[in-house]
Amino acid sequence: MKSKAVRQRFLITLGVVFGLAALCRAIQPGYSKIDRHALSAPSSVTSSIQSLSNYLVQPARSDIEKARSIFRWMTVNIRYDTEGYFSGHYGNTSAEGTLKSRKSVCAGYGNLFESLAESAGLEVVVIPGYAKGTGYVPGQVIPSESNHDWNVVKIDGRWQLIDATWGAGHLEGRTFIRAFDDHYFLTPPEEFVFDHFPEDSQWQLLDKPLSMSEFGVIPKVWSDFFRYGISFVSHSDVKIEADGETTIALECPEDVIFNNTVFSDGTELDNRFTFVQAIPGGVQIHCLFPEHGSYLLYIFAKRKNETGLYRSVVAYAVDNRSKPAGKIGFPSAYESFAANGAVLIAPMEKYLWIGRSVMFQLRVPGAAKVAVVEGDSWTHLKQVGDKFFGDVTIGTRSVRVFALFPGNKTYSGLLEYEGCVSTE
């Protein structure tokens, strides 16, 4: 009970802090000018810590611009040493060694940032601790030994958090993917603590620091969780106990859409076992678990107008304690279902008995017509506002739902079901 109460206290605090963090970021000075300067550093100034530091901070008008210039240069010019990390032979991780080789593990990033910042007159500390990075599995017991280094730097009299390693990119398997992540520059402490736990609790920079056990039960999140403005409505614990199914609710802006993947013993489950749909102010992620046992649930998101892949935002460990009876699954949703903010009320089951009448109910904002299509047979649903409903007798194995939107000449696919012959 105590740990649950602590988590609730922490997450309520986060609700306030997320808003404050977003406001603070909105009024932060732009970094484009100092970033351009850092990224234009000539090789002639990189021969020593002092000469590089002098160059990087030369146009800086404040401590924050000094720290930013150093951070930005490092994220582009220092490569993560994957060979050293996986072999356990880290090489020279001193500031000088890292600058010379242009590669290192987190210790080298932390040491180099410290030396460059100190040379620029900043007060800075390397922080050892545990991070939920490569090798972390949601729900695992957090080991007592540290596995990561990062920095704190004093800006205008306040300690601020920086992780130049994670700001530079990430690992995909054994490959370092350079991908600048601005989230890890002056990260709000209430966000940083989701995946960084310092050996000395004072460096959490929280009024009420978390214990190791409390850190362990916070869900694994990625930086885009905060960048997209996502927050928890349900399931604030990384471990979920399920009885064949579960539904996770998240709060998010209307322009954020979601996808997810479930794994069992390293094998990805068929997508019929999950269903994602928007709700007012957020999203619901429905999951079915076909067998007893442990599962890993990864949730992804992106903005509607973004191209490319969905991005990792949060992950859970699921302990399923019961096996559903019969054939289970959710209907398949076409991309237009999420893109148009549609919400399915019924039926949620993918498999529909042929010969039986089924009530279809769904909300499709902006749609002029919605129809259930079985081969050449179209049954248009009744409409009240953005809600469409009606009884349909299932007659074929292919059952699809289409919508017509104003200005379009053709219908867009929303959902697909499968008709089944009853064995009764």
C-alpha positions in Angstrom: 0.0 0.0 0.0 2.8 2.4 0.9 4.6 2.0 -2.5 1.3 2.5 -4.4 0.6 5.7 -2.4 4.1 6.9 -3.1 3.6 6.3 -6.9 0.3 8.1 -6.8 1.9 11.1 -5.0 4.7 11.1 -7.5 2.5 10.9 -10.6 0.1 13.6 -9.3 3.2 15.8 -8.9 4.2 14.9 -12.5 0.9 16.1 -13.8 1.6 19.6 -12.6 5.3 19.5 -13.5 4.7 18.3 -17.0 2.7 21.4 -17.6 5.4 23.6 -16.0 8.1 21.9 -18.0 6.3 22.5 -21.3 5.9 26.1 -20.4 9.5 26.5 -19.4 10.6 24.9 -22.7 8.3 27.2 -24.6 10.0 30.3 -23.2 13.6 29.0 -23.4 15.9 31.0 -25.7 16.5 29.6 -29.2 19.7 27.7 -29.7 20.0 27.9 -33.4 22.8 30.5 -33.5 25.0 28.8 -30.8 24.2 25.4 -32.4 25.5 26.6 -35.7 28.7 27.9 -34.1 29.3 24.6 -32.3 28.7 22.5 -35.4 31.1 24.7 -37.4 34.1 24.1 -35.2 37.2 23.6 -37.3 39.5 20.7 -36.7 42.3 23.1 -35.7 40.6 23.9 -32.4 40.1 20.3 -31.4 43.7 19.5 -30.5 43.1 20.2 -26.8 40.4 20.5 -24.2 41.2 24.2 -23.6 41.3 25.2 -27.2 38.0 23.5 -28.0 36.3 24.9 -25.0 37.5 28.4 -25.8 36.1 28.1 -29.3 32.8 26.6 -28.3 31.9 29.3 -25.7 33.5 32.3 -27.5 30.1 33.7 -28.7 28.1 32.5 -25.7 26.1 35.2 -23.9 25.2 33.1 -20.9 26.1 29.9 -18.9 23.2 28.1 -20.6 24.7 28.9 -24.1 28.1 27.7 -22.9 26.6 24.4 -21.8 24.5 24.1 -25.0 27.5 24.7 -27.3 29.5 22.0 -25.6 26.6 19.5 -25.5 25.8 20.1 -29.2 29.4 19.7 -30.4 29.7 16.4 -28.4 26.5 14.9 -29.8 27.8 15.2 -33.3 31.5 14.6 -32.9 31.7 11.8 -30.3 30.6 8.4 -31.4 29.4 5.8 -28.9 32.0 3.0 -28.7 29.9 -0.1 -29.4 32.9 -2.3 -29.7 34.2 -1.3 -26.3 30.7 -1.6 -24.7 30.0 -5.1 -25.9 33.5 -6.4 -25.3 33.9 -4.8 -21.9 37.2 -3.2 -23.0 36.3 0.5 -22.8 39.7 1.9 -23.6 40.7 5.4 -22.5 37.6 7.1 -21.2 39.4 10.1 -19.8 38.4 13.5 -21.3 41.6 13.7 -23.3 41.3 10.1 -24.5 37.8 10.6 -25.6 38.6 13.8 -27.4 41.5 12.1 -29.2 39.6 9.0 -30.3 36.3 10.7 -30.9 34.5 7.7 -29.4 33.7 6.3 -25.9 31.1 4.8 -23.7 29.1 7.0 -21.3 32.1 7.5 -18.9 34.0 9.2 -21.7 31.0 11.4 -22.6 30.6 12.4 -19.0 34.3 13.1 -18.4 34.7 15.1 -21.6 31.6 17.2 -20.9 32.9 17.9 -17.4 36.4 19.0 -18.6 35.1 21.2 -21.4 32.5 22.8 -19.1 35.1 23.4 -16.3 37.4 25.0 -18.8 34.6 27.3 -19.7 34.2 28.3 -16.1 31.1 26.2 -15.4 30.5 24.2 -12.3 29.8 20.6 -13.3 29.8 17.1 -11.8 29.9 13.6 -13.4 27.0 11.5 -11.9 27.2 7.7 -11.8 24.0 5.7 -11.5 21.7 3.3 -13.2 19.9 4.0 -16.4 17.1 2.0 -18.2 19.0 1.9 -21.4 20.4 -0.9 -23.5 19.8 -4.3 -21.9 16.9 -3.1 -19.7 13.8 -5.2 -19.9 10.6 -3.7 -18.6 9.7 -5.1 -15.2 13.2 -6.5 -14.4 14.7 -6.1 -10.9 17.0 -3.1 -10.9 20.5 -4.1 -10.1 22.4 -2.3 -7.4 25.5 -1.7 -9.4 25.7 1.4 -11.6 25.8 1.1 -15.4 25.8 4.7 -16.7 27.3 8.2 -16.2 25.8 11.6 -17.0 26.3 15.2 -15.8 24.8 18.0 -13.8 25.9 21.5 -14.5 25.1 24.7 -12.6 23.2 27.2 -14.7 22.3 30.6 -13.1 22.7 29.1 -9.6 20.6 25.9 -10.3 21.8 22.4 -11.0 20.6 21.1 -14.3 20.7 17.6 -15.8 22.5 16.7 -19.0 23.1 13.3 -20.7 25.4 13.9 -23.7 25.5 10.1 -24.4 21.8 9.7 -24.9 21.7 13.1 -26.6 24.0 11.8 -29.3 21.9 8.8 -30.3 21.0 5.3 -29.4 21.8 1.6 -30.0 19.9 -0.6 -32.4 21.3 -4.1 -31.7 25.0 -3.6 -31.8 24.9 -0.5 -34.0 25.1 3.1 -32.8 22.5 5.2 -34.5 23.5 8.9 -34.4 20.3 10.8 -33.8 20.4 14.1 -31.9 17.9 14.1 -28.9 17.3 17.5 -27.5 15.4 16.0 -24.6 18.6 15.2 -22.7 19.8 18.9 -22.5 18.5 20.4 -19.3 15.9 17.7 -18.8 13.4 18.4 -16.0 14.2 16.2 -13.0 10.7 14.8 -12.9 11.2 13.5 -16.5 14.8 12.4 -16.1 14.1 10.2 -13.1 12.0 7.9 -15.3 15.1 6.3 -16.7 18.1 7.7 -14.6 18.7 6.8 -11.0 21.9 8.4 -9.5 23.9 6.6 -6.8 23.5 9.7 -4.6 19.8 10.6 -4.3 20.5 14.3 -4.0 21.3 14.3 -7.7 17.8 13.4 -8.6 17.2 17.1 -8.0 13.7 16.2 -6.6 12.2 17.6 -3.4 11.2 14.1 -2.5 13.7 11.7 -4.1 12.6 8.2 -5.1 13.9 5.0 -3.6 15.4 2.3 -5.9 12.3 0.2 -5.5 10.1 3.2 -6.5 12.3 3.8 -9.5 12.0 0.2 -10.5 8.2 0.3 -10.8 7.9 3.4 -12.9 7.1 2.5 -16.5 9.9 2.6 -19.1 9.4 5.7 -21.2 11.3 7.2 -24.1 11.9 10.9 -24.7 9.1 11.2 -27.2 6.7 10.3 -24.4 7.3 13.8 -23.1 7.9 15.5 -26.5 4.4 14.4 -27.6 2.8 15.6 -24.3 1.7 12.1 -23.2 0.8 11.3 -19.6 -0.6 8.4 -17.7 -4.3 7.9 -17.0 -4.2 4.3 -16.0 -1.3 1.8 -15.3 1.3 3.9 -13.7 3.2 0.7 -12.7 5.5 -1.0 -15.2 4.0 -4.4 -14.2 0.4 -5.2 -15.3 -1.5 -8.1 -13.9 -4.1 -9.2 -16.5 -6.9 -11.8 -16.7 -6.8 -12.4 -20.4 -7.1 -8.8 -21.3 -6.2 -5.3 -20.3 -6.9 -1.7 -21.4 -4.4 1.1 -21.0 -5.5 4.7 -21.1 -3.1 7.6 -21.9 -3.7 11.3 -22.1 -2.4 13.1 -25.2 -3.0 15.9 -27.7 -5.5 15.1 -30.5 -2.9 15.1 -33.2 -0.9 12.2 -31.6 -1.7 8.7 -32.9 -0.5 5.3 -31.5 0.5 1.8 -32.4 1.8 -1.1 -30.3 3.5 -4.4 -30.3 3.2 -7.4 -27.9 5.9 -10.0 -27.4 5.8 -13.4 -25.8 9.1 -15.2 -25.2 10.7 -12.9 -27.9 8.0 -13.6 -30.5 5.8 -10.8 -31.7 2.1 -11.6 -31.4 -0.3 -11.2 -34.3 -1.8 -7.7 -34.5 -5.3 -9.1 -33.9 -4.5 -9.2 -30.2 -4.3 -5.4 -29.9 -6.6 -2.5 -30.8 -5.9 1.2 -30.4 -8.4 4.0 -30.6 -8.7 7.6 -29.6 -11.0 8.8 -26.8 -11.7 12.4 -25.8 -8.4 13.8 -24.5 -6.4 10.6 -25.1 -6.2 7.1 -26.3 -7.1 3.5 -25.2 -4.9 0.6 -26.0 -6.8 -2.7 -25.7 -4.8 -6.0 -25.4 -5.7 -9.7 -25.4 -3.4 -12.4 -24.2 -4.0 -15.8 -25.7 -2.0 -17.9 -23.1 -1.0 -17.8 -19.5 2.4 -16.2 -18.9 4.6 -13.2 -19.3 4.3 -10.6 -22.1 6.1 -7.4 -23.0 4.0 -4.5 -24.4 5.6 -1.7 -26.3 3.6 1.4 -27.3 4.6 3.7 -30.1 3.3 7.1 -31.2 3.8 9.9 -33.8 1.9 13.0 -34.9 -0.7 12.7 -37.6 1.3 14.9 -40.0 4.6 13.1 -39.4 6.0 10.8 -42.0 8.0 7.8 -41.2 7.8 5.2 -38.5 6.1 5.4 -35.1 8.4 6.2 -32.2 8.8 4.2 -28.9 7.1 6.0 -26.0 6.3 3.6 -23.2 6.7 -0.2 -22.3 5.1 -2.5 -19.8 5.6 -6.1 -18.5 2.4 -8.1 -18.4 1.7 -11.1 -16.2 -1.4 -12.8 -17.7 -3.1 -15.1 -15.3 -6.0 -16.6 -17.3 -6.5 -18.0 -20.8 -9.5 -16.7 -22.7 -11.9 -19.3 -24.1 -12.4 -19.8 -27.8 -11.1 -17.8 -30.8 -10.1 -14.3 -29.7 -9.0 -11.1 -31.4 -9.9 -7.5 -32.3 -11.0 -6.3 -35.7 -8.2 -5.0 -38.0 -8.2 -1.2 -38.2 -7.2 0.6 -41.4 -5.0 3.7 -41.1 -8.0 5.9 -41.8 -9.6 4.7 -38.6 -7.1 6.4 -36.4 -6.4 9.3 -38.8 -10.1 10.3 -38.7 -10.4 9.9 -34.9 -13.0 7.0 -35.2 -14.1 5.2 -32.0 -15.4 1.6 -32.0 -18.1 0.9 -29.5 -19.2 -2.5 -30.8 -18.5 -5.2 -31.8 -15.0 -5.4 -30.3 -14.6 -9.1 -31.3 -12.9 -9.8 -34.6 -14.8 -13.1 -35.2 -18.5 -12.8 -35.9 -20.9 -15.8 -36.2 -22.4 -16.2 -39.7 -26.2 -16.1 -39.6 -26.4 -14.0 -36.4 -27.5 -10.4 -36.1 -24.8 -8.1 -34.7 -25.2 -4.5 -33.5 -22.6 -2.2 -35.0 -21.9 1.1 -33.1 -19.1 3.5 -33.7 -18.3 7.2 -33.8 -16.7 8.6 -37.0 -16.3 12.4 -36.7 -16.9 14.2 -40.0 -18.2 11.2 -41.9 -21.2 11.6 -44.1 -22.0 7.9 -44.3 -20.8 4.6 -42.8 -21.6 1.2 -44.2 -21.0 -2.5 -43.3 -19.9 -4.3 -46.4 -20.2 -8.0 -47.1 -19.1 -8.8 -50.6 -21.6 -6.8 -52.8 -24.0 -6.2 -50.0 -23.8 -2.7 -48.3 -25.7 -2.0 -45.1 -25.7 1.7 -44.3 -25.8 2.5 -40.6 -28.2 5.0 -39.1 -26.6 8.3 -38.1 -27.1 10.6 -35.0 -24.5 13.3 -35.0 -21.1 11.5 -35.4 -22.5 8.2 -34.1 -23.4 5.4 -36.5 -25.3 2.3 -35.5 -27.4 -0.6 -36.8 -28.1 -4.3 -36.8 -26.4 -6.4 -39.5 -26.9 -10.1 -40.1 -23.5 -11.6 -40.8 -23.6 -13.5 -44.2 -20.0 -13.9 -45.4 -16.5 -14.4 -44.1 -15.4 -11.0 -45.1 -17.0 -8.2 -43.1 -15.7 -4.7 -43.5 -16.7 -1.2 -42.4 -16.3 1.8 -44.7 -16.9 5.5 -44.3 -17.6 8.3 -46.8 -16.2 11.7 -46.0 -17.3 15.0 -47.5 -15.3 16.0 -50.6 -14.3 12.3 -51.3 -15.8 10.3 -54.1 -14.8 6.9 -52.7 -15.3 5.3 -49.3 -12.4 4.8 -46.9 -11.8 1.5 -45.1 -12.1 1.7 -41.3 -12.4 -1.9 -39.9 -12.3 -5.5 -41.0 -13.9 -8.5 -39.3 -14.1 -12.2 -40.1 -17.3 -14.2 -40.3 -17.2 -17.7 -38.7 -19.4 -20.7 -38.8 -20.8 -21.5 -35.3 -19.9 -25.0 -34.0 -22.9 -25.1 -31.7 
